[in-house]
Amino acid sequence: LCKLMNAPRIHYAYFHGFRSSPNAKKGNHLRAVLADDGIELLLPDLNQPSFASLSVGAILAHLDAQHEREGRPIWRLIGSSLGGWLAARWAERHPEHVDSLVLLCPAFDIKNRWPKMFPSGVFEAWRRDGAMDTHDAAGKPARLHFAFYEEASRERQWPHVSSPVTVIHGTRDETVPIEGSRTWV
């Protein structure tokens, strides 16, 4: 009984993808499904410090701060696309605080994948101009700075995760091709 009473409480979190937010349908659907089983799902905002000024360092610091606010619990993380890669990066940095991961089409290898996914000349223009016009999760116009790509490229593209992982990835995903998940696994 003492062991059970002192066992760490498991916390659950869903990390949304690029150009998404805590208001996304996927995360909120998961929250509702898990709530039926009495599980609270945290939906942190990964648009840190903002979508236009995205920073991997700021996102990971935001997640670290959330971890502290929650009392340094053990996590079960679900991450979609960019959120999948970030969940794996956070788990790599904090293996003692991650029980397991579910990665949905994780966006590994941004460094090599992103330059190829833009139409001809767009990536080069983004690099040259330092920012590109796009839309945020709410569909509002935003200028995403190129520094996000540069910073993400300096991060480990293929995180080393010691906790159990389930990867779910569609074979016809054109935005994040399944080959990245196959390579990582």
Contacts in CASP RR format, 6 or more apart in sequence:
PFRMAT RR
TARGET T0000
AUTHOR 0000-0000-0000
METHOD contacts of the structure
MODEL  1
LCKLMNAPRIHYAYFHGFRSSPNAKKGNHLRAVLADDGIELLLPDLNQPS
FASLSVGAILAHLDAQHEREGRPIWRLIGSSLGGWLAARWAERHPEHVDS
LVLLCPAFDIKNRWPKMFPSGVFEAWRRDGAMDTHDAAGKPARLHFAFYE
EASRERQWPHVSSPVTVIHGTRDETVPIEGSRTWV
8 73 0 8 1.000
8 74 0 8 1.000
9 73 0 8 1.000
9 74 0 8 1.000
10 73 0 8 1.000
10 74 0 8 1.000
10 75 0 8 1.000
10 76 0 8 1.000
10 99 0 8 1.000
11 40 0 8 1.000
11 42 0 8 1.000
11 70 0 8 1.000
11 73 0 8 1.000
11 74 0 8 1.000
11 75 0 8 1.000
11 76 0 8 1.000
12 34 0 8 1.000
12 39 0 8 1.000
12 40 0 8 1.000
12 41 0 8 1.000
12 42 0 8 1.000
12 75 0 8 1.000
12 76 0 8 1.000
12 77 0 8 1.000
12 78 0 8 1.000
13 41 0 8 1.000
13 42 0 8 1.000
13 43 0 8 1.000
13 44 0 8 1.000
13 66 0 8 1.000
13 75 0 8 1.000
13 76 0 8 1.000
13 77 0 8 1.000
13 78 0 8 1.000
14 26 0 8 1.000
14 27 0 8 1.000
14 30 0 8 1.000
14 31 0 8 1.000
14 41 0 8 1.000
14 42 0 8 1.000
14 43 0 8 1.000
14 77 0 8 1.000
14 78 0 8 1.000
14 79 0 8 1.000
14 80 0 8 1.000
15 44 0 8 1.000
15 46 0 8 1.000
15 77 0 8 1.000
15 78 0 8 1.000
15 79 0 8 1.000
15 80 0 8 1.000
15 83 0 8 1.000
15 84 0 8 1.000
15 86 0 8 1.000
15 87 0 8 1.000
16 22 0 8 1.000
16 24 0 8 1.000
16 26 0 8 1.000
16 27 0 8 1.000
16 43 0 8 1.000
16 46 0 8 1.000
16 79 0 8 1.000
16 80 0 8 1.000
16 82 0 8 1.000
16 83 0 8 1.000
16 137 0 8 1.000
17 24 0 8 1.000
17 46 0 8 1.000
17 79 0 8 1.000
17 80 0 8 1.000
17 81 0 8 1.000
17 82 0 8 1.000
17 83 0 8 1.000
17 84 0 8 1.000
17 107 0 8 1.000
18 81 0 8 1.000
18 82 0 8 1.000
18 83 0 8 1.000
18 107 0 8 1.000
19 51 0 8 1.000
19 134 0 8 1.000
19 135 0 8 1.000
19 136 0 8 1.000
19 137 0 8 1.000
20 26 0 8 1.000
20 80 0 8 1.000
20 81 0 8 1.000
20 137 0 8 1.000
21 45 0 8 1.000
21 47 0 8 1.000
21 136 0 8 1.000
21 137 0 8 1.000
21 138 0 8 1.000
22 43 0 8 1.000
22 44 0 8 1.000
22 45 0 8 1.000
23 137 0 8 1.000
23 138 0 8 1.000
24 137 0 8 1.000
26 80 0 8 1.000
26 104 0 8 1.000
27 41 0 8 1.000
27 43 0 8 1.000
27 80 0 8 1.000
28 43 0 8 1.000
30 41 0 8 1.000
30 78 0 8 1.000
31 41 0 8 1.000
31 43 0 8 1.000
34 40 0 8 1.000
34 41 0 8 1.000
35 41 0 8 1.000
41 78 0 8 1.000
42 66 0 8 1.000
42 70 0 8 1.000
44 62 0 8 1.000
44 63 0 8 1.000
44 66 0 8 1.000
45 62 0 8 1.000
46 59 0 8 1.000
46 62 0 8 1.000
46 82 0 8 1.000
46 83 0 8 1.000
46 86 0 8 1.000
47 54 0 8 1.000
47 136 0 8 1.000
47 137 0 8 1.000
48 54 0 8 1.000
48 55 0 8 1.000
48 57 0 8 1.000
48 58 0 8 1.000
48 59 0 8 1.000
48 61 0 8 1.000
48 62 0 8 1.000
49 55 0 8 1.000
49 58 0 8 1.000
51 136 0 8 1.000
51 137 0 8 1.000
51 142 0 8 1.000
51 144 0 8 1.000
52 131 0 8 1.000
52 136 0 8 1.000
52 142 0 8 1.000
52 143 0 8 1.000
52 144 0 8 1.000
52 145 0 8 1.000
53 145 0 8 1.000
53 148 0 8 1.000
54 144 0 8 1.000
54 145 0 8 1.000
54 148 0 8 1.000
55 147 0 8 1.000
55 148 0 8 1.000
55 151 0 8 1.000
56 86 0 8 1.000
56 89 0 8 1.000
56 148 0 8 1.000
56 151 0 8 1.000
56 152 0 8 1.000
56 155 0 8 1.000
57 151 0 8 1.000
59 86 0 8 1.000
60 86 0 8 1.000
60 89 0 8 1.000
60 90 0 8 1.000
60 93 0 8 1.000
63 86 0 8 1.000
63 90 0 8 1.000
67 73 0 8 1.000
67 75 0 8 1.000
67 94 0 8 1.000
67 97 0 8 1.000
72 97 0 8 1.000
73 97 0 8 1.000
74 97 0 8 1.000
74 98 0 8 1.000
74 99 0 8 1.000
75 97 0 8 1.000
75 98 0 8 1.000
75 99 0 8 1.000
76 98 0 8 1.000
76 99 0 8 1.000
76 100 0 8 1.000
76 101 0 8 1.000
76 102 0 8 1.000
77 87 0 8 1.000
77 90 0 8 1.000
77 91 0 8 1.000
77 98 0 8 1.000
77 100 0 8 1.000
77 101 0 8 1.000
77 102 0 8 1.000
78 87 0 8 1.000
78 101 0 8 1.000
78 102 0 8 1.000
78 103 0 8 1.000
78 104 0 8 1.000
79 86 0 8 1.000
79 87 0 8 1.000
79 101 0 8 1.000
79 102 0 8 1.000
79 103 0 8 1.000
79 104 0 8 1.000
79 106 0 8 1.000
80 104 0 8 1.000
80 105 0 8 1.000
81 104 0 8 1.000
81 105 0 8 1.000
81 106 0 8 1.000
81 107 0 8 1.000
81 175 0 8 1.000
81 176 0 8 1.000
82 107 0 8 1.000
82 110 0 8 1.000
83 106 0 8 1.000
83 107 0 8 1.000
84 101 0 8 1.000
84 103 0 8 1.000
84 104 0 8 1.000
84 105 0 8 1.000
84 106 0 8 1.000
84 107 0 8 1.000
85 106 0 8 1.000
85 107 0 8 1.000
85 108 0 8 1.000
85 110 0 8 1.000
85 159 0 8 1.000
87 101 0 8 1.000
87 103 0 8 1.000
87 106 0 8 1.000
88 101 0 8 1.000
88 103 0 8 1.000
88 106 0 8 1.000
88 108 0 8 1.000
88 159 0 8 1.000
88 161 0 8 1.000
88 165 0 8 1.000
89 155 0 8 1.000
89 156 0 8 1.000
89 159 0 8 1.000
90 98 0 8 1.000
91 98 0 8 1.000
91 101 0 8 1.000
91 159 0 8 1.000
91 161 0 8 1.000
91 162 0 8 1.000
91 163 0 8 1.000
92 156 0 8 1.000
92 159 0 8 1.000
92 160 0 8 1.000
92 161 0 8 1.000
95 161 0 8 1.000
95 162 0 8 1.000
95 163 0 8 1.000
98 161 0 8 1.000
98 163 0 8 1.000
99 163 0 8 1.000
99 164 0 8 1.000
100 163 0 8 1.000
100 164 0 8 1.000
100 165 0 8 1.000
100 166 0 8 1.000
101 161 0 8 1.000
101 163 0 8 1.000
101 164 0 8 1.000
101 165 0 8 1.000
101 166 0 8 1.000
102 165 0 8 1.000
102 166 0 8 1.000
102 168 0 8 1.000
103 165 0 8 1.000
103 166 0 8 1.000
103 167 0 8 1.000
103 168 0 8 1.000
103 169 0 8 1.000
103 181 0 8 1.000
104 168 0 8 1.000
104 169 0 8 1.000
105 168 0 8 1.000
105 169 0 8 1.000
105 170 0 8 1.000
105 173 0 8 1.000
105 175 0 8 1.000
105 176 0 8 1.000
105 178 0 8 1.000
105 181 0 8 1.000
106 167 0 8 1.000
106 169 0 8 1.000
106 176 0 8 1.000
106 180 0 8 1.000
106 181 0 8 1.000
106 184 0 8 1.000
107 113 0 8 1.000
107 176 0 8 1.000
108 157 0 8 1.000
108 158 0 8 1.000
108 180 0 8 1.000
108 181 0 8 1.000
108 183 0 8 1.000
108 184 0 8 1.000
109 157 0 8 1.000
109 158 0 8 1.000
109 180 0 8 1.000
109 183 0 8 1.000
110 149 0 8 1.000
110 152 0 8 1.000
110 153 0 8 1.000
110 157 0 8 1.000
111 152 0 8 1.000
111 153 0 8 1.000
111 157 0 8 1.000
112 157 0 8 1.000
113 176 0 8 1.000
113 177 0 8 1.000
113 180 0 8 1.000
114 123 0 8 1.000
114 149 0 8 1.000
115 123 0 8 1.000
117 175 0 8 1.000
118 126 0 8 1.000
122 132 0 8 1.000
125 132 0 8 1.000
126 132 0 8 1.000
126 146 0 8 1.000
126 149 0 8 1.000
127 146 0 8 1.000
127 149 0 8 1.000
129 146 0 8 1.000
130 145 0 8 1.000
130 146 0 8 1.000
130 147 0 8 1.000
131 143 0 8 1.000
131 144 0 8 1.000
131 145 0 8 1.000
131 146 0 8 1.000
132 143 0 8 1.000
132 144 0 8 1.000
132 146 0 8 1.000
133 141 0 8 1.000
133 142 0 8 1.000
133 143 0 8 1.000
134 141 0 8 1.000
134 142 0 8 1.000
134 143 0 8 1.000
134 144 0 8 1.000
135 141 0 8 1.000
135 142 0 8 1.000
136 142 0 8 1.000
158 183 0 8 1.000
158 184 0 8 1.000
167 181 0 8 1.000
167 184 0 8 1.000
167 185 0 8 1.000
169 176 0 8 1.000
169 178 0 8 1.000
169 181 0 8 1.000
170 178 0 8 1.000
171 178 0 8 1.000
END
